[in-house]
Amino acid sequence: MSTSVKVKEKREKINWKEVKKQKVLLIWSAVFVIYGTIFCYLPLFGWLMAFQNYKPKDGFIHSTFVGMAKFKQLFLDDGFIRVIRNTLAMGVINLVSTFVMAIVFAILLNEVKSRGGKKMVQTISYLPHFLSWIIVTCILHDALSSTGIINELLMKFHVLEDPLNFFAYPKYFWWIVAFANVWKETGWNAIIYLSAITAIDTTLYEAAAIDGAGRWGRIKYITLPGIKPTIMILLLMNVGNVLNAGFEVQYLLGNGLVQSVSQTIDIYVLKWGISQADYSIGTAAGIFKSIVSIILIVIANQMAKRAGEERLF
């Protein structure tokens, strides 16, 4: 028996030994793969509806094939162009505000020296994440109503003479949504940055302090470069979610007065796909959102690659 055959047999034995050792991990991995296949990939066959004049009674087989007609109908609809604008604007505002605030909050929290105080602030900041959007929007409605605390404070400090109905003016709506996302998710999003900060070698901070670096100097030259790879990876992942600007908060806070700025692609899909029973147009809108998200991720990843930064692939 040649040496190469012996090495191959030994390799196979080692591999089977590793498989047996990791069998629990492999079983759980198989469970997640099966779950993803059933609930994430098999439903993609439903995309066929976007290329048909789909009727539930006819099914995929007997529904009339219309090609790209539904996509053409989408882009000829002024309402769809408006919801693209709204979704993109709110997505970018939410991305920038939540992303920046999470980093700032994590750095500031890391600078808190009291261990008990840090834990208390962490716990309080995480709690809004576990509240449903219904509760969050109710709090916002109460706070921003004509008799709410915001109007009372503005009038007390003579910023306003009369109460202001914030939900009656389209110019305020995007910023209210951004504030709601920041308040709800900042503490939760900061967790991974705090983990990245704790992984930084503490001797670097000691050396910087000996060299005369102050608190801001240590943040600028040690903390930020230390969490830069984490920032880049999360930024690339979040860029793909720009068109996932939300559904619940816009649907619950929106009204007839701000409808021109509150409608998103998800609400458009609900309106046409469910309320109007036009499943084809709703599916086409969903496909458009998915394709744009993939393109944004690929472009952002290539830009990171050319800049020599961390990337997804």
N, C-alpha and C positions, 0 to 999 in steps of 0.2 A: 504494500500500500504506500503510495507516494506521500510526501510530506504535506502537499497542498490539500489532499483529501482528508488527512488527519486533522489539519487545522480547521477545515470546513466542518467536519463532524464535531469538533470541540466547540466551535462557534455556535452550532445549532443547539448543542446541549446547554451551553451557557444561556442562550436566548430562551429556551424553554424553561430553564430554571428561573430566569427573571420574570417570565410570564406568570409562573406559579406564585412567585413571591408578590407580584403586583396584581393578583387576580381580583381583589376587592376593588382596587382603583379602576381596573379595566372594565369590570362589571358596571360600576357607576358611570364610567365614561360612555359605555354602550347605551345605558339608559338615557343619558342626555342626548346622544346622537339620534336615537330612535325618536325621542320627544321632539327634537328640532326638525327631523325629517317629516314627522306627521303634522306638526302644527305650524311649521315655518316654510317648508319647501313644497309639500303636496298642495297646500292652498294656492300656490302660484299658478296652478292650472286655471284658477278662476280669472286670470288675466285675459283669457280668451274672450270674456264678455266684452272687453273694450273694443274688440274687432268684429263684434256681432251686434245686430239689433236684438239683444237678448231678451227673451221672455221666459219666466220661470216655468210656464206650462209646456214650452217647447224644449227646454233644456239646451245643452251645448250642440247637440247633434242636429236638431231641426231649426235652430235659430238662424236667421238670415245673416250671411257674412257681408259686412259693409266696409272692410278694410280700415283705412285711417279716417273714415268719415266722422267718427265721434271725436277724434283729436282735432280735426278741422273745426267742428262745431264748438269745441272748447275755446279755441283761440279766436274765434269770431264773436265770442260772447264777451261784451264789455265787463260784465259782472265777474267773469273768471279772471280777466286781466287785473281788475281791482283787487280781488282776493289774493292774487300773486303778490301784488305790491304790499298789501297789508301783512301777509305772512312773512315775506322777506324782511320788511321793516321791523316787525316785532321780533322776528328771529334774530336779526343782527343786534338789536338793542338788548334783548335778553341774553344773548351770548356774551356780549362785551360786559354788561353790568354784572351778571352772575359770575362770570369767569374771573374778572378783576377783583370783585369783592371777596370771593372765596380765597384768593391768594393773599390779599391784604389782611383779611381776618385771620388766616392761619399764621401769618408772620407776626401780627400783633399779639395773638394769643400765645405764641411761642415765647414772646418777650415777657409774659407775666411770670413773676418769680414765685408767687404763692401757689403751691401745688393745689391747695384746697380751692382757692379762688379760680384757678384754671379749670378744675373739674366742674365747678359750679357753672361757669360761663359756657363750657362745652355742652353740658347737659341742657341748659336753657336754650342754646342756639340750635341744638338738634331737634328739639320738640316740635317746631312748626312743620318739619318734614313729614311727620306722622299724622298731621291734620289733613282731612279731605279738603278738596278745593271748595266744596260747599260751605264749610266752616270758615275758610279763609275769605271767601267772597262776602259772606255775611258780616265778618269783622270789618272788611273794607267799606261795605255799604254803611254800617253804623258809624264808622270813623269819619267818612267823607260826606255824610248826609248833612242837610242844612242845620240840623241840631247836634251834629257830631262834634267830637273833640277838636278836629282839625279846624273847622269853621270857628269854634269858640276861641281857640288860641289865636287864629289870624285876626279876629275882631278885637280880642283883648289887647293885642300888640299893634292895633290900628293899621294892619296891613289891608284889611277889608272893612268896608262900612256895613255891608249887608252880606248875609250868608250866600255862599256860592254852591250851586249844584254841579259838582265836578263831573257827574255822569251825563250831563246835558251838552257838554262841549267836546267835539271830536278831537281837538288838539291836546286834550289831557289823557285820552284813553290809553295810548301806547305806553305812556310813562306810568300810569297806574298799574298796567299789566306788568311792566318791568319791575316796579317796586314790589308787587305781590310775589314775583318769582325770586327776587333778591331776599326778601324777608323769609320766605318759606324754605329756600334751598341753600342759602349761604353756609349755615352751620354744617349741613350734611356734606356739601361739596368740599368743605375745608378739611375733611377727615384725611383724605389721601395726601394732601399737601403737608398736614401735620406729621403723617407717617414718614413722608420723604424727608422732612426737616430733622426728625429724630434719628434718621440714618446717617446724617452728616457727622463726621468725626469731630468730637468735642475739642480735641487738641488744636484744631484749626482756629476755633474761637479763642482759646487760651493764647495761642501764638499771636493772633491779631491784636488781642488786648495788650500783650506785652509790647508790641510794636507801636502802640498808641492809638489803635483804631477804636473809635467810639461805637455806640450802639448802631447808628446809621451806617457806619463804615463796615461793621460786621455783617449787617443785613445785605448791603450792596455787594460786597466782595466774597462773601462766604455762603450766606443763606440762599440768595437768588441764583447764583451759579450752581449751587448744590441741588436745587429742585428744578433746574432748567429742563433736564430730560423729561421729568414728570409733566411739567407745564406743556411741553411740545406735544407729547403723546395725547394728553387730554384735549389740547386745542384741536389737533387733527381729528379726534373722534367727535368733538362737539361741532366742528364745521359741518359735518354731514347732517347734523340735526337742526341746521338753520331753518329749514322749512317745516320742522316740527315745532312751530311756535306755540302750539297748544290748542286745546279744544275747550276744556272745561271752563277755564277762567274767562275766555272770550265769550263763550256761550252764556255763562251765568252773569257776567257783568254787562254784556251788550244789551242795547235797547234800540228802539226805532230812531232815536236822536243821533246815535253814534254808529248806526249800522254800516255806514260807508267806510268806516275804519276798523270795525270790530270783526268783520267776516274773515275767516281764514279758509285755507284749502280743505281742512278737515270738516268745517261747518258746511262748506259748499258740497262736499261729498255726501254729508248727511242729508242736506236739502234735496239733492237730485237723486241720490242712490236709494234713500229710504222714503222720504216724504213724497217725492214725485215718482217713485218706483222706476226710475230710469237707471237701472243697474249698470248699463254700459257706459254712460257718461260719468257716473261716479267712479267706476273702475279706471277709466281713462285718466281722470284727475289724479287718482291714487298712483297710477303708473308714472305719470309725469313727475310727481313729487319724489318718487323713489329714484328715478333716473337722474334727476337734478342732484339729489343727495349723493349718489354714487360719483357723479362727475365732480362735485365739489371736493369730496374726499380724495379722489385721484389727483386733482390739480393741487390741492394743499400738500399732499404727500410728495409730489414731484418738486414743489417749491422748497419743501424742507430738505429733500435729498440734495438739491442743487446748492442749498445754503450750508450743507454739511451738518444739519441738525438731526435729532432723533426722528424716526419715521415709523409708520405702521408696517410698510412692506417695501 
